[in-house]
Amino acid sequence: MAVASDLAFDPWDPAFLADPYPAYAELREQGRVRYFEPTDQWLVAHHADVSALLRDRRLGRTYLHRFSHEEFGRTPPPPEHEPFHTLNDHGMLDLEPPDHTRIRRLVSKAFTPRTVERLRPYVRTLADELVAGLVEAGGGDLLRDVAEPLPVAVIAEMLGIPESDRAPLRPWSADICGMYELNPSEEAAAKAVRASAEFSDYLRDLIAERRKNPGDDLISGLIAAHDEGDRLTEQEMISTCVLLLNAGHEATVNSTVNGWWALFRHPDQLAALRADHSLVPTAVEELMRFDTPLQLFERWVLDEIEIDGRVIPRGAEIAMLFGSANHDPAVFADPSRLDLTRRDNPHISFSAGIHYCIGAPLARIELAASMTALLERAPTLRPAAEPVRKPNFVIRGLEGLAVELG
């Protein structure tokens, strides 16, 4: 078995985390698939393969709909991790049909084009208010002051979470998402378990309250759908709400700060954007491609597959490298160049197939709203300090982004 230890791919190396893209280029040159022993995964780095495998039904986000852990050759998770896995395993991102189909059909009613479009004025108003506060203060932390509160408020509003209850949402989400990193530590697992239990308890109480006093929100809608025959268990409802909150803001927060840090490091592109705000839609897509917030997405091999003549057996795990796929020169001309006018941009930052991000249209509205507000209200925005990158690989972002007005 070929082991990728000879590669520059090292998801725990600070130098790699600072800029993984040269290592991705080397990985692509080495072939279409490589085994990576430290995580017991098969790395897939080419856009064509990642795109195809995301749609391949021989792979799954879970295997428990077909096999037990033992039948699949996997060790069950430790009992002390149960609150995290109960929460995670009942969300549609980690389910396969028919359960995935049933839950996604219900949730998609809240994400129809008409529903999402109705949110645009609210999102724009909120973005303007947040940026106005940043400007009034003469600067601040772009992550804390704009990137984070915008999508958290939007998804919390959709779910019907009262404003007074929103403070723990982001910390809970961050702790839960720590379990999505490669080989998470016991400390990270303990944080995720604690956050999973606390978030679940909170939502259980909120769901009970909405049963008694329904409102015009997604939780009330899911309860009504359940009562009308489209069944969701309470655990599925809780897991769905957590997934929507986590996925509904993690990508947007990190896309915002990754994107602005990329703009600050490419002053010619930032100047072009400031001169022509009509570039915002293509800028949003290009910045998501250039430094995507989700670098890796995993799939289990349910039935053996073959990649480039190599058989990947049932029970193996595929690690699809979104960051590498988005820099594949076979698809993107001069992929290491940031080009806000790029039109042919089939990036896969929102995934593909049945697990394509249901909130992608809303994320685009949020990213465009905050970018436009910053361009209009803070045209002299500049970095105030070199940011510190989070010590994460799978979910790529910054600890913060200090900015000031020039």
PATOR-160976 format. One record per atom (N, C-alpha, C, O): residue in three letters; x, y, z. Coordinates in steps of 0.02 Angstrom, whole numbers, plus 50000, padded with zeros to 5 digits. Layout:
% residues N
ALAXYZ...
***
This chain:
% residues 406
MET500434994050000MET500005000050000MET500445006250000MET500895006950042ALA500315010749953ALA500715016949949ALA500505021650005ALA499915023250012VAL500985023850044VAL500845028350100VAL501095035350081VAL501635036150054ALA500685040450097ALA500835047150075ALA501315050850122ALA501305056950124SER501725047150158SER502195050350205SER502735054250169SER503065058450199ASP502825052950104ASP503335056550066ASP503075063250040ASP503435066750005LEU502455065050057LEU502155071050031LEU502215076850080LEU502335075750140ALA502125082850055ALA502115088750098ALA501445089350134ALA501365093750176PHE500965085050117PHE500305085250149PHE500385083350223PHE500515077650239ASP500285088250267ASP500345087150339ASP499855091750374ASP500025097450391PRO499245089450386PRO498715093850412PRO498815096150484PRO498385099650511TRP499375094250515TRP499515096750583TRP500115101450584TRP500305103950637ASP500415102650528ASP501005106950523ASP500775114250514ASP500415115750467PRO500985118750559PRO500775125850552PRO500945128850484PRO500565132950458ALA501505126850455ALA501685129450389ALA501195127150336ALA501015130950291PHE500985120850341PHE500485118250294PHE499815121950304PHE499495123950256LEU499625122850367LEU498985126150382LEU498985133350356LEU498465135850335ALA499575136550359ALA499615143450335ALA499485143850260ALA499175148650236ASP499715138750222ASP499625138750149ASP499665131550125ASP500205129150108PRO499095128050123PRO499105121050102PRO499135120050026PRO499225114350003TYR499075125349988TYR498965124549916TYR499575121849878TYR499485118049831PRO500195123549896PRO500765120349863PRO500785112749875PRO500955108949830ALA500605110649936ALA500585103449951ALA500045100049910ALA500135094349887TYR499485103449900TYR498955100549858TYR499205099549786TYR499075094449755ALA499575104449761ALA499835103849692ALA500295097749687ALA500265094049638GLU500705096749737GLU501145090949738GLU500745084449741GLU500895079549708LEU500225084549782LEU499795078649789LEU499455076949723LEU499415071049704ARG499205081949687ARG498885080649623ARG499385077749573ARG499205073349533GLU500005080149575GLU500515077549529GLU500695070349543GLU500935066849498GLN500585068149605GLN500765061349625GLN500265056149601GLN500395050149604GLY499685058449577GLY499175053749553GLY498485055649576GLY498385060949606ARG498005051349563ARG497305052949577ARG497085050949647ARG496605053749673VAL497425046349679VAL497235044149746VAL497855041749783VAL498275038349755ARG497905043749847ARG498465041549888ARG498205039649958ARG497765042949985TYR498485034349985TYR498305032350053TYR498715036550103TYR499315037450095PHE498365039050155PHE498695043150206PHE498615039550273PHE498085039550303GLU499155036450294GLU499145032050352GLU498945035550417GLU498575032550456PRO499175041650431PRO499005044750496PRO498265045250510PRO498055045150568THR497845045850458THR497125046250469THR496755040250439THR496135039950443ASP497115035450411ASP496815029550380ASP496295031650328ASP495735029150328GLN496495036150285GLN496035038750233GLN496385038550165GLN496995038750160TRP495975038350113TRP496215038950045TRP496085046050022TRP495515048350020LEU496615049550006LEU496575056649986LEU496425057249912LEU496755054149870VAL495915061149896VAL495725062449826VAL495765069949816VAL495435073749850ALA496185071949767ALA496375079049762ALA496165082449697ALA496205088549693HIS495955078549647HIS495785081449581HIS495045083349578HIS494615079749604HIS494905088949546HIS494215091449542HIS493745086349511HIS493195085249537ALA493945083249456ALA493505078549421ALA493325072749466ALA492745070549467ASP493805070049503ASP493675064449548ASP493245066549607ASP492775062949625VAL493405072149638VAL493015074449695VAL492285075649674VAL491825073449708SER492195079049618SER491525080449593SER491135074049580SER490545073549596ALA491465069149549ALA491125062849533ALA490965058849596ALA490425056049602LEU491435058649643LEU491325054649704LEU490785057649748LEU490445053949784LEU490705064249748LEU490165067349787LEU489485064949763LEU488995065249800ARG489445062649701ARG488805060349672ARG488755052749669ARG488245050049647ASP489275049249690ASP489315041949683ASP488955038649742ASP489155039449799ARG488425035049727ARG488015031949780ARG488345025749810ARG488065022849856ARG488925023749785ARG489295018449818ARG489665021049880ARG489965017249918LEU489645027549889LEU489935030749947LEU489375033649989LEU488825035049964GLY489505034450053GLY488985037250097GLY489295041250154GLY489865040150173ARG488895045850180ARG489105049650239ARG489065045250301ARG489405046550351THR488655040150298THR488615035250352THR488595028350321THR488495027550261TYR488715023350362TYR488635016450340TYR488125012750383TYR487965006950370LEU487875016150435LEU487455012750484LEU486765011050457LEU486395007250488HIS486575013850399HIS485935011850368HIS485995005050334HIS485495002050315ARG486615002550327ARG486714996050294ARG487114991050336ARG487024985050330PHE487554993550379PHE487994989150416PHE488044991350489PHE487934997150506SER488204986550532SER488404988450600SER489134990550598SER489474989550548HIS489364993550653HIS490074995450656HIS490514989350644HIS491014989550607GLU490334983750676GLU490734977650671GLU490724974850600GLU491244972850574GLU490144974750568GLU490094972250499GLU490514976450451GLU490764973950401PHE490574982850467PHE490944987350423PHE491684987550439PHE492074991050407GLY491874983850491GLY492584983650510GLY492814989750547GLY493404991450546ARG492344993150581ARG492504999250617ARG492364998450692ARG491924994650711THR492745001850732THR492645001750804THR492105006750823THR492145012550803PRO491605004650862PRO491085009450883PRO491405015150922PRO491915014250955PRO491095021050919PRO491375026650959PRO491315025251033PRO490885021451054PRO491755028251074PRO491735027051146PRO491055029251175PRO490775034151152PRO490805025651224PRO490145027351253PRO490125034551279PRO489595037751276GLU490685037151304GLU490675043951332GLU490585049251278GLU490455055051294HIS490655047351214HIS490545052151159HIS489815051951134HIS489645055451086GLU489405048051166GLU488725046751141GLU488315053151128GLU487985053451077PRO488325058251172PRO487915064151158PRO488095067451091PRO487655069751055PHE488745067751075PHE488935070551011PHE488675066350953PHE488385069050906HIS488785059850956HIS488595055550899HIS487835055050891HIS487585054650835THR487465055150947THR486735055250941THR486505061550904THR486075061250860LEU486805067150923LEU486625073450891LEU486835073450817LEU486445075150773ASN487455071550805ASN487735071850737ASN487415066850690ASN487265068450632ASP487295060850714ASP487075055450670ASP486345055850649ASP486135052150606HIS485965060450680HIS485265061250660HIS485145067550619HIS484575069250603GLY485685071050601GLY485615076750556GLY485675074550484GLY486005069650469MET485345078150438MET485305075650370MET485975075450335MET486065071750286LEU486465079450358LEU487125079250326LEU487455072450335LEU487845070350293ASP487295068950389ASP487605062550403ASP487105056850397ASP487185051550428LEU486595057750357LEU486105052550343LEU486095051150268LEU486295055350228GLU485865045250251GLU485775043250182GLU485035041850170GLU484655041150219PRO484805041550107PRO484105039950093PRO483925033150125PRO484345028750130PRO483295032250147PRO482735036950138PRO482685042350192PRO482315047250182ASP483035041650248ASP482975046650302ASP483205053550279ASP482885058550294HIS483765053750242HIS484005060150217HIS483485063450173HIS483365069450179THR483185059650128THR482695062350082THR482095065250119THR481865070750102ARG481855061750169ARG481275063950207ARG481425070550244ARG481025075150242ILE481985070850278ILE482145076850317ILE482305082750271ILE482075088350283ARG482685081450218ARG482855087050172ARG482225089850139ARG482185095850128ARG481755085550124ARG481135087950092ARG480775092850138ARG480505097950115LEU480765091350203LEU480435095850251LEU480815102350259LEU480525107750257VAL481475101850267VAL481875107850279VAL481905112350217VAL481945118450223SER481885109250159SER481945113150097SER481365118150089SER481425123050052LYS480815116850123LYS480245121550119LYS480435128350148LYS480145133450129ALA480925128450193ALA481145134750223ALA481685138050181ALA481875143750195PHE481925134550130PHE482475137250089PHE482285137650015PHE482715137249971THR481645138550001THR481435139549932THR481705146149908THR481825150649948PRO481815146949842PRO482065153449817PRO481655159349840PRO481935164649856ARG480995158549843ARG480565164149863ARG480685165849937ARG480725171649956THR480725160649979THR480835161750051THR481505165150063THR481555169950102VAL482025162650031VAL482685165450040VAL482715172550014VAL483025176950046GLU482395173849958GLU482405180649929GLU482065185649976GLU482255191449978ARG481555183250012ARG481205187750059ARG481665189950116ARG481545195050148LEU482185186050128LEU482655187750182LEU483155193150162LEU483485196050204ARG483215194350096ARG483735198850072ARG483715205750106ARG484245208050128PRO483135209150112PRO483145215750144PRO483355215450217PRO483725219850241TYR483145210250253TYR483345209450323TYR484095208550329TYR484415211550371VAL484375204250286VAL485095202950287VAL485475209350271VAL485975210850304ARG485255213050221ARG485605219150202ARG485575224450257ARG486065227750271THR484985225150288THR484915229950342THR485375228250400THR485715232550428LEU485395221750418LEU485805219550473LEU486545220650457LEU486935222750500ALA486745219050395ALA487445220050374ALA487635227450379ALA488165229150403ASP487185231850356ASP487315239050359ASP487405241350432ASP487845245350447GLU486975238850476GLU487015240750547GLU487675238450578GLU487995242150616LEU487875232350564LEU488495229750592LEU489105233650567LEU489555235250605VAL489115234950502VAL489675238650474VAL489675245850500VAL490215248750512ALA489095248850508ALA489055255650535ALA489365255850604ALA489715260650622GLY489245250650644GLY489535250350711GLY490295249750708GLY490645252850747LEU490545245850660LEU491265245150651LEU491575251850631LEU492105253650657VAL491245255350586VAL491505261850563VAL491495266950619VAL491975270750628GLU490955267050657GLU490895271850712GLU491455270750763GLU491695275550794ALA491645264450773ALA492175262950821ALA492865264150792ALA493365263650828GLY492905265750727GLY493545266850695GLY493915260550678GLY494505260750660GLY493575254750682GLY493875248350667GLY493675243250719GLY493225244450759GLY494015237650718GLY493855232350766GLY494065225650739GLY494545225150701ASP493705220550759ASP493835213750735ASP493295211950685ASP492705211250703LEU493485211250623LEU492995209950570LEU492615203450583LEU492025202950567LEU492945198550613LEU492605192250628LEU492085193350682LEU491505191450674ARG492295196250737ARG491845197050795ARG491285202050781ARG490725201150804ASP491445207450745ASP490975213050738ASP490515212550678ASP489975215550679VAL490705208850626VAL490295208350566VAL490195201150543VAL489625198850537ALA490745197650530ALA490695190950499ALA490295186150541ALA489905182150514GLU490375186350606GLU490045181550650GLU489315183350665GLU488885179050656PRO489175189350688PRO488485190750709PRO487985190650652PRO487395189150664LEU488185192050590LEU487705192250535LEU487385185450523LEU486775184850530PRO487755180150504PRO487425173850489PRO487125170550551PRO486625166950545VAL487415171650610VAL487125168750671VAL486425171750682VAL485955168050697ALA486365178250674ALA485725181450684ALA485215179150632ALA484635177950649VAL485435178350570VAL484975176350517VAL484695169350529VAL484095168350525ILE485135164550543ILE484895157750552ILE484505157050617ILE484025153150621ALA484715160750669ALA484345160550733ALA483645163450723ALA483165160950752GLU483595168750683GLU482945171750668GLU482505166650630GLU481915165950645MET482795163150582MET482415158150544MET482165152550590MET481595150350583LEU482595150450636LEU482405144950681LEU481925147250735LEU481555143150763GLY481915153750750GLY481485156250803GLY481815156150871GLY481475155650921ILE482485156650873ILE482845156850936ILE482835164050961ILE483085168550926PRO482565165451020PRO482525172351045PRO483205175651049PRO483705172251062GLU483225182151038GLU483855185751038GLU484215185051104GLU484835184751107SER483835184651158SER484145184151225SER484495177451236SER484885176651283ASP484345172451193ASP484635165751202ASP485215164351154ASP485475158851154ARG485435169351115ARG485895167851060ARG486635167851079ARG487045165351040ALA486805170551136ALA487515171051154ALA487885164351152ALA488455164251128PRO487605158751177PRO487985152551176PRO488015149051109PRO488375144051101LEU487645151351059LEU487585147650997LEU488255146750962LEU488435141250942ARG488625152150955ARG489275151750921ARG489775147450959ARG490105143250928PRO489845148351026PRO490305143851063PRO490095136451058PRO490525132151050TRP489445135051063TRP489225128151055TRP489425125450987TRP489695119950981SER489305129450936SER489455127250868SER490205125950860SER490405120850832ALA490615130550884ALA491345129750877ALA491585123450911ALA492005119850885ASP491305122050971ASP491525116051007ASP491295109650972ASP491665104750968ILE490685109650945ILE490445103750909ILE490855102650846ILE491035096950831CYS491005107950810CYS491385107350748CYS492105105050759CYS492435102850713GLY492345105650821GLY493005103150836GLY493075095650823GLY493625093250812MET492525092150825MET492535084850814MET492595083050740MET492705077250723TYR492525088050697TYR492575086650625TYR493295087050601TYR493445085550542GLU493755089050645GLU494455089250626GLU494735082150623GLU494435077450649LEU495315081350591LEU495625074750586LEU495915072650653LEU496275076550685ASN495755066650674ASN496015063850737ASN495945068850795ASN496445070850824PRO495325070850811PRO495235075750865PRO495495073150932PRO495475067150946SER495745077750972SER496015075951037SER495455074351086SER494865075751072GLU495625071351142GLU495125069851193GLU494835076251222GLU494245076451240GLU495245081451226GLU494995087851250GLU494475090651202GLU493955093151224ALA494605090251137ALA494125092551087ALA493485088451091ALA492935091151085ALA493555081951100ALA492975077551105ALA492555079251166ALA491945079451162ALA492885080551222ALA492515082251283ALA492125088751274ALA491555089251297LYS492435093651241LYS492085099951228LYS491485098851183LYS490945101651194ALA491565094751131ALA491025093351084ALA490455089651119ALA489865091151107VAL490615084951162VAL490105081251198VAL489715085951244VAL489095085651246ARG490065090151280ARG489735094851326ARG489285099651287ARG488715100851307ALA489545102451232ALA489145107051192ALA488545103551161ALA487995106451158SER488635097351139SER488075093551109SER487515092651160SER486925093351143ALA487705090851221ALA487205089751273ALA486835096251291ALA486225096351298GLU487225101651299GLU486915108051318GLU486465110851263GLU485915113151276PHE486705110451200PHE486315112951144PHE485675108851136PHE485145111551123SER485735102251143SER485155097851136SER484645099251191SER484045099551177ASP484875100151252ASP484415101751307ASP484045108251294ASP483445108851305TYR484425113351270TYR484115119751256TYR483565119051202TYR483015121651210LEU483725115551148LEU483245114851093LEU482655110551113LEU482095111751090ARG482765105651156ARG482205101551179ARG481695105851215ARG481095105151206ASP481945110451257ASP481495114951293ASP481165119851245ASP480575121451252LEU481535122351195LEU481255127151147LEU480715123751105LEU480205126851090ILE480835117651085ILE480335113951045ILE479705112951086ILE479145113651060ALA479775111251150ALA479195110451193ALA478805116951198ALA478185116951198GLU479155122551203GLU478835129151206GLU478465130651141GLU477915133351142ARG478785128951083ARG478465130351018ARG477855125751007ARG477395127650971ARG477855119951036ARG477265115751031ARG476665119051065ARG476095118651040LYS476795122451120LYS476255125951156LYS476085132651125LYS475505134651122ASN476605136151100ASN476515142851072ASN476875143251005ASN477425146151001PRO476585140550952PRO476935140650887PRO477005147850861PRO476605152250875GLY477535148750821GLY477655155250791GLY477775154550717GLY477655149150688ASP478005159850685ASP478145159750613ASP478895158450604ASP479265162850581ASP479105152450622ASP479815150850619ASP479895143550598ASP479405139750593LEU480515141650584LEU480645135050556LEU480485129450606LEU480225124250587ILE480635130450670ILE480485125250720ILE479745124050723ILE479515118350725SER479355129450724SER478625128650724SER478385125150661SER477925121050663GLY478715126750604GLY478525123550541GLY478675116050542GLY478285112150515LEU479235114150571LEU479405107050574LEU478915103350621LEU478735097650607ILE478715106650675ILE478215103550720ILE477555102750684ILE477235097450689ALA477345107850647ALA476715107450609ALA476735101950557ALA476255098350548ALA477295101350522ALA477375096150472ALA477335089350504ALA477035084650476HIS477625088650563HIS477595082250599HIS476865080650616HIS476645074950606ASP476495085550640ASP475805084450659ASP475365082750599ASP474855079450605GLU475585085050539GLU475195083750478GLU475395077250445GLU475105075350393GLY475875073750473GLY476045067150445GLY476745066450417GLY476975060850407ASP477095071950404ASP477795071650383ASP478215070850445ASP478405075750477ARG478365064650462ARG478625063150528ARG479365064950537ARG479795063150496LEU479505068450591LEU480185069450615LEU480185067450688LEU479765069750727THR480655063350708THR480715061950779THR480975068250814THR481235072750781GLU480905068550879GLU481155074450915GLU481905074950906GLU482175080550899GLN482255069250907GLN482975069550898GLN483165072050829GLN483635075950822GLU482795069950777GLU482925072550710GLU482805080050707GLU483165083650672MET482295082450743MET482165089550744MET482735093350777MET482955098550752ILE482965090750834ILE483525093950869ILE484145093950826ILE484485099050819SER484305088150797SER484905087550756SER484875092050695SER485375094950674THR484285092650666THR484195096950607THR484315104250625THR484635107950588CYS484055106450682CYS484145113350703CYS484885114850716CYS485135120150697VAL485235110250749VAL485945111250762VAL486335111450697VAL486775115650688LEU486175106850651LEU486525106850587LEU486415113350550LEU486895116250523LEU485805115850549LEU485665122050513LEU486035127950545LEU486285132350510LEU486065127950611LEU486425133350645LEU487175132850630LEU487495137850613ASN487455126750637ASN488175125950626ASN488365127250554ASN488795131450539ALA488035123650508ALA488195124450437ALA487975131250411ALA488265133950365GLY487455134050443GLY487175140350420GLY487605146350435GLY487475151850410HIS488115145450477HIS488535151350490HIS489275149750487HIS489675154250472GLU489495143550501GLU490205142050500GLU490525143950433GLU491035147350431ALA490215141750379ALA490495143050313ALA490495150550297ALA490975153050269THR489955153950316THR489905161050300THR490415165150341THR490735169650314VAL490475163550405VAL490965167150447VAL491665166350419VAL492015171250409ASN491865160150405ASN492545158950382ASN492655161350311ASN493205163550294SER492145160950269SER492205163750201SER492325171250203SER492715173950164THR491985174650250THR492055181850254THR492765183850274THR493065187950241VAL493025180850328VAL493695182950350VAL494235180250304VAL494725183850290ASN494165174150280ASN494655171550231ASN494665176050169ASN495195177550142GLY494065178050148GLY494005182050087GLY494315188950095GLY494685191250051TRP494165192250150TRP494445199050160TRP495195198750171TRP495555203350150TRP495445193550203TRP496165193050211TRP496495191950143TRP497035194550130ALA496165188050100ALA496425187150032ALA496415193749994ALA496885195349957LEU495885197650002LEU495855204149968LEU496405208849992LEU496715212349952PHE496515209050057PHE497045213350083PHE497735211450056PHE498165215650048ARG497825204950042ARG498465202650016ARG498505203249940ARG499035201849910HIS497965205349908HIS497955206449835HIS497655213449823HIS497095214049800PRO498045218649837PRO497775225449834PRO497515227449765PRO497065231649761ASP497785224549712ASP497535226249646ASP496815223849637ASP496395227349608GLN496665217949663GLN495985215349658GLN495505219249704GLN494935220549685LEU495745221049763LEU495335225049808LEU495185231849778LEU494625234349783ALA495685234749746ALA495575241249714ALA495065240749658ALA494635245149650ALA495105235449619ALA494625234349565ALA493915233549592ALA493435236149564LEU493855229949648LEU493195228949679LEU492925235449707LEU492325236849700ARG493355239349737ARG493125245749764ARG492915250549709ARG492475254749718ALA493225249849651ALA493055254149594ALA492425251949559ALA492095255849525ASP492245245549566ASP491675242849529ASP491315237749573ASP491495231849575HIS490805240049609HIS490445235649655HIS490025230349619HIS489785225649650SER489955231049553SER489585225949516SER489965219349513SER489705214249492LEU490595219549535LEU490995213349537LEU490835209049598LEU491085203449603VAL490415211449643VAL490285207749705VAL490065200549693VAL490335196049726PRO489585199149649PRO489385192149640PRO489945187449619PRO490025182049648THR490345189449570THR490895185149549THR491455185149602THR491815180149608ALA491525190649639ALA492025190849692ALA491865185749747ALA492305182349772VAL491225185349765VAL491015180549816VAL491205173449794VAL491475169549834GLU491055171749732GLU491215164949708GLU491965163749706GLU492205158449725GLU492345168649682GLU493065167749676GLU493405167249743GLU493865163349752LEU493175171149791LEU493475170749858LEU493325164149892LEU493735161549929MET492735161449879MET492575154849906MET493005149449874MET493205144649906ARG493145150249810ARG493585145549776ARG494305146249800ARG494645141249812PHE494525152349806PHE495235153749819PHE495465151149886PHE496025148549892ASP495045151849938ASP495235149450004ASP494615146950040ASP494335150350084THR494385141050019THR493745138550042THR493745136950116THR494245134550143PRO493195138250151PRO493175136950223PRO493135129550240PRO493325127650296LEU492905125350195LEU492875118150207LEU493385114850162LEU493295114350101GLN493935112450191GLN494485109850151GLN494405102450136GLN494685100050086LEU494045098850176LEU494005091550168LEU493305089250186LEU492985091650232PHE493065084350146PHE492405081350159PHE492485073850153PHE492795071350106GLU492215070150201GLU492335063050206GLU491745058950181GLU491165060950187ARG491905053150153ARG491395048350132ARG491645041250148ARG492235039750143TRP491175036950168TRP491325029950178TRP491205026050114TRP490745027550076VAL491625021150101VAL491545016850042VAL491075011150061VAL491275006550097LEU490465011450036LEU489955006350051LEU490025000250006LEU489884994650028ASP490235001349945ASP490374995949897ASP491014997849862ASP491115003549842GLU491464993049855GLU492134994649831GLU492104998449765GLU491684997249722ILE492585003049759ILE492635007149699ILE493345006649672ILE493795004249706GLU493435009049612GLU494095009049582GLU494265016149559GLU493865019449525ILE494845018549579ILE495085025149559ILE495765024349528ILE496235022149562ASP495825026049465ASP496465025749430ASP496795018849436ASP497395018249445GLY496375013749430GLY496625006849431GLY496725004049501GLY496914998249508ARG496615008049552ARG496705005649621ARG496025004249652ARG495585008549652VAL495944998249679VAL495314996349711VAL495314999049782VAL495764997649821ILE494785002749798ILE494695005349866ILE494145000949897ILE493575001049874PRO494304997149949PRO493834992049974PRO493274995050015PRO493315000550042ARG492734991150020ARG492194992950066ARG492474993550137ARG492894989650158GLY492244998650172GLY492484999850240GLY493025005150244GLY493185007550298ALA493295007050186ALA493805012350185ALA493475019150188ALA492865019850179GLU493875024250202GLU493615031050204GLU493985035350153GLU494595035250148ILE493585039150115ILE493855043750065ILE493855050750094ILE493365053050123ALA494425054250086ALA494475061250106ALA494515065450043ALA495035065550010MET493975068850027MET493965072949967MET494205080049984MET493905083450027LEU494725082149951LEU495055088449968LEU494765094149926LEU494975095349870PHE494275097549955PHE493945102949920PHE494435108549902PHE494405111349847GLY494885110149948GLY495365115549935GLY495805113949875GLY495965118349836SER496005107649868SER496405105549811SER495995105649747SER496225108049696ALA495385102949750ALA494965102849691ALA494835109849664ALA494805110849604ASN494765114649709ASN494635121549689ASN495255125049660ASN495205130649636HIS495825121749663HIS496445124449634HIS496715119849580HIS497315120049565ASP496295115749552ASP496515110949501ASP496585114549434ASP496095117049407PRO497195114749405PRO497295118349342PRO496935115049283PRO496865118149230ALA496715108849292ALA496335105649239ALA495645108849230ALA495315108049179VAL495425112549282VAL494765115649281VAL494805123249284VAL494405126749252PHE495285125849321PHE495325133149332PHE495975135749301PHE496515133549318ALA495905140549255ALA496485143649225ALA496865147649278ALA496575151749313ASP497515146349283ASP497945149849330ASP497625149949400ASP497475155249426PRO497525144049430PRO497115143549491PRO497405147149551PRO497035148849597SER498065148249553SER498355151649611SER498275159249607SER498475162749653ARG497995161649552ARG497885168849544ARG497185170649567ARG496695167549545LEU497125175549610LEU496475178149631LEU496215182649575LEU496525187749559ASP495645180849547ASP495365184549490ASP494625185649503ASP494215181149491LEU494445191549527LEU493755192949545LEU493285193349485LEU492675193649494THR493565193349425THR493145193449365THR493055186349337THR492745185549284ARG493305181349371ARG493275174449345ARG492535172449335ARG492135172749382ARG492375170449275ARG491685168549259ARG491585160949261ARG491095158549288ASP492055157349232ASP492005150049230ASP492285147449296ASP492885146349303ASN491835146549345ASN492055145249413ASN491645139749447ASN491255141149492PRO491725133549424PRO491335128049453PRO491635125349518PRO491765119349525HIS491755129849566HIS492045127549629HIS491545122949665HIS490945123049651ILE491805119049711ILE491375114249746ILE491355115749821ILE491275111249862SER491415122149838SER491415124049909SER490745122549943SER490725122050004PHE490215121949905PHE489565120149933PHE489415112749924PHE488845110649933SER489915108649908SER489845101549896SER489445100249832SER489395104649789ALA489165094249826ALA488795092249765ALA488395085949781ALA488485082949834GLY487965084149735GLY487565078149746GLY487005079349796GLY486785085049805ILE486765073949828ILE486185074649872ILE486345078649935ILE485895081049968HIS486995079449951HIS487185083350010HIS487405090349992HIS487735093750032TYR487245092649932TYR487385099549914TYR487085104249966TYR486525103049989CYS487455109349984CYS487245113850039CYS486565116950025CYS486475120749977ILE486085115350068ILE485405117850059ILE485365125350070ILE484915128650045GLY485855128050108GLY485845135150123GLY486295139350078GLY486425145150093ALA486535136450023ALA486995140049979ALA486705146749955ALA487065151749956PRO486085147049932PRO485815153549910PRO485815158749965PRO485955164649953LEU485655156650027LEU485655161350083LEU486365163650099LEU486485169450113ALA486835158950098ALA487535160650111ALA487785165850061ALA488135170550080ARG487595165049998ARG487815169849947ARG487525176849961ARG487865181849952ILE486895177149983ILE486585183549999ILE486955186750058ILE487075192750057GLU487115182850109GLU487465185450167GLU488155188050150GLU488355193450171LEU488525184150111LEU489205186150092LEU489195192450049LEU489605196950059ALA488725192850003ALA488665198749960ALA488455204850001ALA488695210349989ALA488005203850049ALA487765209450089ALA488315212450132ALA488395218550135SER488705208250165SER489235210850208SER489795214050166SER490075219150185MET489945210950109MET490455213850066MET490245220650039MET490645225350039THR489625221150017THR489375227549990THR489365232950044THR489565238650032ALA489145231050104ALA489115235950158ALA489825238450175ALA489915244350188LEU490305233950176LEU490995235950191LEU491285240350136LEU491645245050149LEU491135238650074LEU491385242650018LEU491085249650019LEU491435254550004GLU490445250150036GLU490105256650034GLU490265260950096GLU490375266950090ARG490275257750154ARG490325261550216ARG491035262050244ARG491195266350285ALA491465257450221ALA492155257350247ALA492645256650189ALA493015251850186PRO492635261450142PRO493045260750082PRO493795261050094PRO494195259450050THR493995263250154THR494715263550169THR494925258050218THR495455258550249LEU494515252950225LEU494655247550272LEU495325244250256LEU495485242850198ARG495725242950309ARG496365239650299ARG496525235450361ARG496245236650414PRO496965230550355PRO497135226450413PRO497535230450463PRO497955234550445ALA497405229150527ALA497765232650580ALA498315228250610ALA498745230750646ALA498305221750594ALA498805217150620ALA498785210750579ALA498275209250547GLU499315207050580GLU499335200550547GLU498875195850586GLU498965194950646PRO498395192650552PRO497935188350589PRO498255181650608PRO498745179550578VAL497975178550659VAL498185171950681VAL497705166850651VAL497105167450660ARG497985161850617ARG497555156750587ARG497365151650640ARG497765149850682LYS496745149350637LYS496535144050682LYS496945137750670LYS497125136350612PRO497095133950722PRO497505127950713PRO497095122050687PRO497185116350708ASN496645123450641ASN496205118350612ASN496385117350539ASN496655121850506PHE496215111550513PHE496305110250442PHE495635109650406PHE495525113150357VAL495195105350431VAL494575103850395VAL494165110150386VAL493945111750331ILE494045113850441ILE493685120150438ILE494195125650444ILE494485126750497ARG494315129150389ARG494875133850383ARG494635140950398ARG494165143450367GLY494965144150445GLY494775151050461GLY495295154450503GLY495835151750515LEU495135160450525LEU495585164450565LEU495295165350635LEU494695164950645GLU495745166350684GLU495515167750752GLU495165174550755GLU494725175650797GLY495355179050712GLY495065185650708GLY495395189450652GLY495895187150624LEU495135195250635LEU495435199350583LEU495375206650604LEU494865209950592ALA495905209250637ALA495895216150660ALA495945220950601ALA496375220250558VAL495485225850599VAL495465230650544VAL495415237750572VAL495205238850629GLU495605242450530GLU495545249550547GLU495365253350484GLU495415250650428LEU495155259550493LEU494985263650436LEU495575268050418LEU495845271650460GLY495795267650355GLY496385271350334GLY496255278750330GLY496695282650313
***
